[in-house]
Amino acid sequence: MIPIHATYVSPEANVEIEKVLRSTFLSEGSIVRSFEQQLESELMLKNCVTVNSGTSALHLALVLAGVKEGDEVILPAQTFVATGLVIVQQKALPVFADIDYKTGNLDVESIRQKITPKTKAIIPVHWGGYPCDMDEIIKLSKEYNIIVIEDAAHALGALYKGRAIGSLSDYTCFSFQAIKHLTTGDGGAVCTPAEKYRVALAQRWFGIDRSLSNMSDVGERTYNLHELGYKYHLNDYSAALGIANLRGLKDRLKRRIEIAELYRRELAKFDGITLYNYKDDRQSAYWLFGLHVKRRIQFIHSMKAKGIVTSVVHQRIDRNTVFGGLRKDLVNQEAFDQTQINIPIHDQIDMEKAMYIVEAINAGW
């Protein structure tokens, strides 16, 4: 069976992890900082602060952005529940804007329609790894003095007009969960404005700035907390896995792009399939390869019978009561939910498997 997701672990991971184990220093230390520096240099990320999950990254970004009770945060319903839960965690209100049916990403005009005097932030989600219309979103944010927090859980390594996702807006949040492009077992990172970088480092560890907190004579760090902090830091054990897995990431991303190009070239010929509309000015990280199909349930069953797992991965999150229930005005989201599906694209997919998937689809459903 060809799975919809797969976990990549570098052959060099054992070596890096063994170094940490032999040191017996397993918490946040020099390996975490080295991992952050390599993420910045290899992937052009700015002011990268690693944390213990993508959800922690999103929540920390909201905290740093000053989102508080009574504020509104605009987001798509086409995402995982974590994107909405962190807003609720801050006692702010999730406001769902519609998406573009042809990409799954936020529709800029729908964002504009949802803005009110209480709007504090926008969270664009780069669905499947394909970058949102960031120029238009950033322009809109400046017009209304709104903070942009990108949910780039799917988009590590993606490019927008030649610039890396993670270098464009106020905050960008990544996930290093087990089945992402790059895994630390579980983990994440938030890219911050320069003036918030030191604050983020402190906030991820209870609010204590280690660089300013020396050990006292009685054996405890000296500090005086003035605000809430969190236990969100990554540890050296996880960072060592991340460092190993970062090696060769660009080559693995390149192979995904080649497979995606094969899919787009071949699947464009088939009736019953509508490919997403991808622009030439940006490069998807292709965590997912999505498309719209007619008779979706039949498609899913047909692919399964041929040994291929397909999945919607996530459907609209506003159906959850915690977010206030289903919105009636998200017309494109409703249509997207009815026809979207993803076929396998990950580190275990080679050209031979990709062609098998194409031929299985070509055989009909």
Disulfide bonds with the S-S distance in Angstrom:
none
